[in-house]
């Protein structure tokens, strides 16, 4: 980064700080991952210069011959990876992907039924402060209070009561397998479109480690980062009959020029996702999550639903005399990055929360395996059981740095 260092030392220093943070901390944010060097190179390429409004071979700008190559490769790779009939790789984010689907088949005040945010859903699934809750009449289903699992019988009752135009599946803090086949059947019963948002579990689905919604859903949206380990961005898959409506809504409906450097990086990530190494990586994510959840449970922490089938877990801290906000801050001081998170039936506001969310994509990207998950569980337990102990916090931070050095990341990036 010699040019950046010379031309803008303030931004250079911030980038260096971020590299060091990612190298030196154990990051357990379930929605984050570390992209490969190839993905970073594609995203930082000269494609950032190019406007390419429209679609391959149907552009509104000249000079798009290589942009067409990049976008076509991304589309074809996504189709092959997920078995989708049609793919749009232009959405800038998962939320914009959801927006494009809504706008393609809904009218204002139409009804949406999705998983409640406080039970593990997402903002764009109908939260009142989000565009989805502002424009549409939204209803939510949740998890059973005792089991922490989605109550599919209740989803059916709510669907029959509210008659939504779209039934949503997908979550940002639900750790169990989602039965897309059952939800698809419920959608058909009430003549609703079925939208599956697989942003968190796309990598697991691509490698057969979670059932796919593609055979059942009218629309499937995803981000391209998280478990898919690509650049931050969105993508839409749908049945062929909806292709024209979706494409028209992405452009010119919601976006102008696509971010070709990001689409190039998406294409790289999708190619990486087709490799045997990536399949082994996804399986290890799940093994690590199960090991970490079990180790935390063994140290007195309550795991919502009793465990995990995916890359994440939700920890209920109500019995540990600490809030999610306090836990996040204490762990961060010790070099362990998590996020506070509401738990089902939480009595605390979302700014405080009674829980934390933990995910294993990043530690797995660093090549950590089950033994390291036990070590991490022990470090988390020590901090959360004595969060005011500065000496202990410093000791844990030193242990974190030692562990991170054993499993380096981005060591080939010179700073």
C-alpha positions as CSV (number, residue, x, y, z in Angstrom):
1,X,0.0,0.0,0.0
2,X,2.9,2.3,-0.8
3,X,0.7,4.8,-2.8
4,X,-2.0,4.9,-0.2
5,X,0.6,5.5,2.6
6,X,2.0,8.4,0.6
7,X,-1.2,10.0,-0.5
8,X,-3.4,9.6,2.5
9,X,-1.6,8.5,5.7
10,X,-4.8,8.8,7.8
11,X,-6.7,6.2,5.8
12,X,-3.5,4.1,5.4
13,X,-3.2,4.0,9.2
14,X,-6.8,3.0,9.6
15,X,-6.3,0.1,7.1
16,X,-3.2,-1.0,8.9
17,X,-5.1,-0.9,12.2
18,X,-7.9,-3.0,10.7
19,X,-5.4,-5.6,9.4
20,X,-3.8,-5.8,12.8
21,X,-7.2,-6.1,14.5
22,X,-8.1,-9.0,12.2
23,X,-4.8,-10.7,12.8
24,X,-4.6,-10.3,16.6
25,X,-8.2,-10.9,17.8
26,X,-10.4,-14.0,17.9
27,X,-13.3,-12.8,15.8
28,X,-16.6,-14.7,16.5
29,X,-19.0,-12.5,14.7
30,X,-21.4,-15.0,13.0
31,X,-22.1,-12.7,10.0
32,X,-18.4,-11.9,9.2
33,X,-15.7,-13.9,7.5
34,X,-12.2,-13.3,6.1
35,X,-12.2,-13.3,2.3
36,X,-9.4,-14.9,0.4
37,X,-6.5,-12.9,-1.0
38,X,-7.9,-13.6,-4.5
39,X,-11.3,-12.1,-3.6
40,X,-9.5,-9.1,-2.1
41,X,-7.5,-8.6,-5.3
42,X,-10.5,-8.9,-7.5
43,X,-12.4,-6.4,-5.4
44,X,-9.5,-4.0,-5.4
45,X,-9.1,-4.2,-9.2
46,X,-9.5,-1.7,-12.0
47,X,-13.1,-2.9,-12.4
48,X,-13.9,-0.3,-9.7
49,X,-13.5,2.3,-12.6
50,X,-16.2,0.8,-14.8
51,X,-19.9,1.8,-15.3
52,X,-21.9,-1.1,-16.7
53,X,-25.6,-0.2,-16.4
54,X,-27.8,-3.0,-17.7
55,X,-26.9,-6.7,-18.1
56,X,-24.4,-8.7,-20.1
57,X,-24.7,-7.9,-23.8
58,X,-27.5,-5.4,-23.0
59,X,-25.5,-2.4,-21.5
60,X,-26.2,1.3,-21.6
61,X,-22.5,2.1,-21.7
62,X,-19.8,1.2,-24.1
63,X,-16.6,-0.6,-23.2
64,X,-18.3,-3.3,-21.2
65,X,-16.8,-6.4,-23.0
66,X,-14.8,-7.5,-19.9
67,X,-17.5,-6.5,-17.5
68,X,-19.8,-8.9,-19.4
69,X,-17.2,-11.7,-19.0
70,X,-17.1,-11.1,-15.2
71,X,-20.8,-10.9,-14.7
72,X,-21.6,-13.8,-16.9
73,X,-19.1,-16.0,-15.0
74,X,-20.6,-15.0,-11.7
75,X,-24.1,-15.8,-12.9
76,X,-23.2,-19.2,-14.4
77,X,-21.1,-20.2,-11.4
78,X,-24.0,-19.3,-9.0
79,X,-26.5,-21.3,-11.1
80,X,-24.2,-24.3,-11.1
81,X,-23.4,-24.1,-7.4
82,X,-26.9,-23.7,-6.2
83,X,-28.9,-25.3,-9.0
84,X,-30.8,-22.1,-9.6
85,X,-32.8,-21.4,-12.8
86,X,-32.0,-17.7,-12.8
87,X,-29.5,-15.5,-10.9
88,X,-29.0,-11.8,-10.5
89,X,-25.6,-10.9,-9.0
90,X,-26.0,-7.1,-9.0
91,X,-27.6,-6.3,-5.6
92,X,-25.3,-4.3,-3.4
93,X,-26.4,-6.2,-0.2
94,X,-28.7,-8.8,1.1
95,X,-31.3,-6.3,2.2
96,X,-31.4,-4.8,-1.3
97,X,-31.8,-8.3,-2.7
98,X,-34.8,-8.7,-0.5
99,X,-36.1,-5.3,-1.5
100,X,-35.9,-6.2,-5.2
101,X,-37.9,-9.4,-4.6
102,X,-40.6,-7.5,-2.6
103,X,-40.9,-4.8,-5.2
104,X,-41.2,-7.3,-8.0
105,X,-44.3,-9.0,-6.6
106,X,-45.7,-6.9,-3.8
107,X,-47.7,-3.6,-3.6
108,X,-47.6,-1.3,-0.6
109,X,-49.6,-2.6,2.3
110,X,-49.4,-6.2,1.1
111,X,-48.7,-8.7,3.9
112,X,-45.5,-10.3,4.9
113,X,-45.0,-13.1,7.4
114,X,-41.4,-13.8,8.6
115,X,-39.4,-14.8,11.6
116,X,-39.4,-12.2,14.4
117,X,-36.2,-10.2,14.8
118,X,-36.1,-10.9,18.5
119,X,-36.4,-14.7,17.7
120,X,-33.5,-14.7,15.3
121,X,-34.9,-13.0,12.1
122,X,-33.6,-10.1,10.2
123,X,-34.4,-6.4,9.9
124,X,-35.5,-6.7,6.3
125,X,-38.0,-9.4,7.1
126,X,-40.6,-6.9,8.4
127,X,-39.2,-4.9,11.3
128,X,-41.2,-1.7,11.7
129,X,-38.1,0.6,11.6
130,X,-37.0,-1.0,8.3
131,X,-38.4,-0.3,4.8
132,X,-40.0,-3.7,4.9
133,X,-42.1,-2.7,8.0
134,X,-42.8,0.8,6.7
135,X,-44.1,-0.2,3.3
136,X,-45.8,-3.5,4.1
137,X,-48.1,-4.9,6.7
138,X,-45.9,-7.3,8.5
139,X,-46.5,-10.2,10.9
140,X,-44.0,-12.5,12.6
141,X,-43.7,-16.1,13.8
142,X,-41.2,-17.2,16.5
143,X,-39.7,-20.1,18.3
144,X,-41.1,-22.2,21.0
145,X,-40.3,-20.8,24.5
146,X,-39.1,-24.2,25.9
147,X,-37.3,-25.7,22.9
148,X,-36.0,-22.6,21.1
149,X,-37.1,-24.2,17.8
150,X,-39.4,-22.8,15.1
151,X,-42.9,-23.9,15.7
152,X,-44.1,-24.9,12.2
153,X,-47.6,-25.6,13.4
154,X,-47.8,-22.1,14.6
155,X,-46.4,-20.7,11.4
156,X,-49.3,-22.5,9.6
157,X,-51.8,-21.1,11.9
158,X,-50.5,-17.5,11.5
159,X,-50.3,-18.0,7.7
160,X,-53.9,-19.1,7.6
161,X,-55.0,-16.2,9.8
162,X,-53.1,-13.4,8.1
163,X,-52.9,-14.6,4.5
164,X,-49.5,-13.1,3.6
165,X,-48.5,-12.4,0.1
166,X,-45.0,-13.5,0.9
167,X,-43.9,-16.1,3.5
168,X,-40.3,-15.6,4.5
169,X,-37.8,-18.2,5.7
170,X,-34.3,-17.4,7.0
171,X,-32.6,-16.0,10.0
172,X,-29.6,-14.1,11.4
173,X,-29.5,-15.8,14.9
174,X,-31.2,-19.2,14.6
175,X,-28.9,-22.1,15.0
176,X,-31.0,-25.0,13.8
177,X,-31.8,-26.6,10.4
178,X,-34.7,-24.7,8.7
179,X,-37.3,-27.0,7.1
180,X,-37.8,-25.2,3.8
181,X,-40.0,-28.0,2.4
182,X,-42.6,-27.5,5.2
183,X,-42.5,-23.7,4.9
184,X,-43.0,-24.0,1.1
185,X,-46.0,-26.2,1.7
186,X,-47.5,-23.6,4.1
187,X,-46.9,-20.9,1.5
188,X,-48.8,-22.9,-1.1
189,X,-51.7,-23.5,1.3
190,X,-52.3,-19.8,1.6
191,X,-51.4,-18.9,-2.0
192,X,-48.3,-16.9,-1.0
193,X,-44.9,-16.5,-2.6
194,X,-42.1,-18.3,-0.7
195,X,-38.9,-16.4,-0.2
196,X,-35.9,-18.0,1.5
197,X,-33.2,-15.7,2.7
198,X,-30.1,-17.8,3.1
199,X,-27.6,-15.0,3.8
200,X,-26.1,-16.8,6.8
201,X,-26.1,-20.3,5.6
202,X,-25.3,-20.0,1.9
203,X,-21.9,-21.6,2.2
204,X,-23.4,-24.5,4.1
205,X,-26.1,-25.0,1.5
206,X,-23.7,-24.7,-1.4
207,X,-21.7,-27.7,0.0
208,X,-24.6,-29.8,1.0
209,X,-24.2,-29.2,4.8
210,X,-27.7,-27.7,5.1
211,X,-30.8,-28.5,3.0
212,X,-31.3,-26.2,0.1
213,X,-34.5,-24.1,-0.4
214,X,-33.9,-23.7,-4.2
215,X,-36.1,-26.7,-5.2
216,X,-39.0,-25.2,-3.1
217,X,-38.7,-21.4,-3.1
218,X,-40.0,-18.9,-5.6
219,X,-37.1,-16.7,-4.6
220,X,-33.9,-17.2,-2.8
221,X,-31.8,-14.3,-1.6
222,X,-28.4,-14.2,0.0
223,X,-25.4,-12.2,0.8
224,X,-22.1,-13.2,-0.7
225,X,-19.9,-12.9,2.4
226,X,-20.6,-14.7,5.7
227,X,-20.2,-18.4,5.2
228,X,-19.8,-18.0,1.4
229,X,-16.6,-16.1,2.2
230,X,-16.8,-13.6,-0.7
231,X,-17.1,-9.8,-0.8
232,X,-19.8,-8.0,1.0
233,X,-22.8,-8.0,-1.5
234,X,-26.1,-9.6,-2.4
235,X,-27.5,-12.0,-4.9
236,X,-31.0,-13.2,-6.0
237,X,-31.9,-16.7,-7.3
238,X,-35.4,-17.4,-8.6
239,X,-37.6,-19.5,-10.8
240,X,-37.3,-18.6,-14.5
241,X,-40.8,-17.2,-14.5
242,X,-39.8,-14.4,-12.2
243,X,-36.5,-13.6,-13.9
244,X,-37.7,-10.6,-16.0
245,X,-39.5,-9.0,-13.0
246,X,-36.5,-9.4,-10.7
247,X,-34.0,-8.1,-13.2
248,X,-36.1,-5.1,-14.1
249,X,-36.5,-4.3,-10.4
250,X,-32.8,-4.5,-9.6
251,X,-32.0,-2.3,-12.6
252,X,-33.4,0.2,-13.3
253,X,-35.8,-0.2,-10.4
254,X,-33.6,0.1,-7.4
255,X,-30.0,0.5,-8.6
256,X,-28.0,2.2,-11.3
257,X,-24.6,1.0,-12.3
258,X,-23.6,-2.4,-10.7
259,X,-20.3,-2.5,-8.7
260,X,-18.3,-4.5,-11.2
261,X,-15.3,-4.9,-8.9
262,X,-17.5,-6.5,-6.3
263,X,-19.2,-8.7,-8.9
264,X,-15.7,-9.8,-10.0
265,X,-15.0,-10.7,-6.4
266,X,-18.3,-12.6,-6.2
267,X,-17.3,-14.6,-9.2
268,X,-14.0,-15.5,-7.6
269,X,-15.7,-16.6,-4.3
270,X,-18.3,-18.7,-6.2
271,X,-15.4,-20.5,-8.0
272,X,-13.7,-21.1,-4.7
273,X,-17.0,-22.5,-3.3
274,X,-16.9,-25.3,-5.9
275,X,-13.7,-26.8,-4.6
276,X,-13.3,-29.8,-2.4
277,X,-11.3,-27.6,0.1
278,X,-14.3,-25.3,0.5
279,X,-16.6,-28.3,1.2
280,X,-14.2,-29.5,3.9
281,X,-14.0,-26.0,5.3
282,X,-17.8,-25.7,5.6
283,X,-18.0,-29.1,7.4
284,X,-15.3,-27.9,9.8
285,X,-17.3,-24.7,10.5
286,X,-20.1,-26.9,11.7
287,X,-17.9,-29.2,13.7
288,X,-16.3,-26.2,15.4
289,X,-19.6,-24.6,16.2
290,X,-20.9,-27.8,17.8
291,X,-17.7,-28.2,19.8
292,X,-17.7,-24.6,21.0
293,X,-21.4,-24.8,21.9
294,X,-20.8,-28.0,23.9
295,X,-17.8,-26.5,25.6
296,X,-19.6,-23.4,26.6
297,X,-22.6,-25.4,27.8
298,X,-20.2,-27.5,29.9
299,X,-19.0,-24.3,31.5
300,X,-22.5,-23.2,32.6
301,X,-23.7,-21.2,29.7
302,X,-27.2,-21.7,28.3
303,X,-27.3,-22.2,24.5
304,X,-30.6,-21.3,22.9
305,X,-32.2,-24.5,21.5
306,X,-29.6,-26.5,23.3
307,X,-27.0,-26.5,20.6
308,X,-26.4,-25.8,16.9
309,X,-26.6,-27.4,13.5
310,X,-25.0,-24.5,11.7
311,X,-22.2,-22.0,12.0
312,X,-23.6,-20.0,15.0
313,X,-25.1,-20.2,18.4
314,X,-27.0,-17.8,20.6
315,X,-26.0,-17.6,24.3
316,X,-28.6,-16.8,26.9
317,X,-26.8,-14.8,29.7
318,X,-29.7,-14.3,32.0
319,X,-28.3,-16.8,34.4
320,X,-24.8,-15.4,34.3
321,X,-25.4,-12.0,36.0
322,X,-24.2,-10.1,32.9
323,X,-25.9,-8.4,30.0
324,X,-25.1,-8.9,26.3
325,X,-23.7,-5.4,26.1
326,X,-21.4,-5.9,29.1
327,X,-20.3,-9.3,27.8
328,X,-19.4,-7.9,24.4
329,X,-17.4,-5.1,26.0
330,X,-15.5,-7.4,28.4
331,X,-14.7,-9.9,25.7
332,X,-13.5,-7.2,23.3
333,X,-11.1,-5.9,26.0
334,X,-9.7,-9.4,26.2
335,X,-9.3,-9.7,22.4
336,X,-12.4,-11.7,21.6
337,X,-14.9,-10.1,19.3
338,X,-18.6,-11.1,19.5
339,X,-21.9,-9.1,19.3
340,X,-24.6,-8.6,21.8
341,X,-27.9,-10.1,20.6
342,X,-31.4,-10.3,21.7
343,X,-32.7,-13.7,22.8
344,X,-36.2,-15.0,22.2
345,X,-38.6,-13.4,24.7
346,X,-35.9,-11.0,25.8
347,X,-36.9,-8.5,28.5
348,X,-34.0,-6.1,27.8
349,X,-33.9,-3.7,24.9
350,X,-31.9,-4.4,21.7
351,X,-29.3,-1.8,22.8
352,X,-28.6,-3.9,25.9
353,X,-29.8,-7.5,25.3
354,X,-29.7,-10.6,27.4
355,X,-27.5,-12.6,25.0
356,X,-24.5,-12.8,22.7
357,X,-24.2,-14.3,19.2
358,X,-21.2,-16.4,18.4
359,X,-20.1,-17.9,15.0
360,X,-17.2,-20.0,13.8
361,X,-16.6,-19.0,10.1
362,X,-13.6,-16.8,10.9
363,X,-11.8,-19.0,13.3
364,X,-12.3,-21.9,10.8
365,X,-10.9,-19.7,8.1
366,X,-7.8,-19.4,10.3
367,X,-7.6,-23.3,10.3
368,X,-8.6,-23.7,13.9
369,X,-10.3,-26.9,14.8
370,X,-12.1,-28.6,17.8
371,X,-9.2,-28.3,20.3
372,X,-9.0,-24.6,19.7
373,X,-12.8,-24.3,20.3
374,X,-12.3,-25.7,23.8
375,X,-9.6,-23.2,24.5
376,X,-11.8,-20.4,23.2
377,X,-14.7,-21.5,25.3
378,X,-12.4,-21.5,28.4
379,X,-11.2,-18.0,27.6
380,X,-14.8,-16.8,27.2
381,X,-15.9,-18.4,30.4
382,X,-13.0,-16.9,32.4
383,X,-13.8,-13.4,31.1
384,X,-17.6,-13.5,31.6
385,X,-17.3,-15.0,35.0
386,X,-15.1,-12.1,36.2
387,X,-15.6,-9.2,33.8
388,X,-14.3,-6.5,36.1
389,X,-10.9,-8.3,36.7
390,X,-8.4,-6.2,34.7
391,X,-5.5,-8.5,35.5
392,X,-7.5,-11.5,34.2
393,X,-8.6,-9.6,31.1
394,X,-4.9,-8.8,30.3
395,X,-3.9,-12.4,30.8
396,X,-6.6,-13.6,28.5
397,X,-5.7,-11.0,25.9
398,X,-2.1,-12.3,25.9
399,X,-3.4,-15.9,25.5
400,X,-5.5,-14.7,22.6
401,X,-2.5,-13.2,20.8
402,X,-0.5,-16.4,21.2
403,X,-3.3,-18.4,19.8
404,X,-3.7,-16.0,16.8
405,X,0.0,-16.2,16.1
406,X,-0.4,-20.0,15.8
407,X,-3.1,-19.5,13.2
408,X,-2.1,-16.5,11.2
409,X,-4.2,-14.7,8.7
410,X,-3.3,-12.3,5.9
411,X,0.4,-12.8,6.8
412,X,1.3,-12.1,3.2
413,X,-0.1,-8.6,3.3
414,X,2.7,-6.2,4.0
415,X,2.2,-3.3,6.2
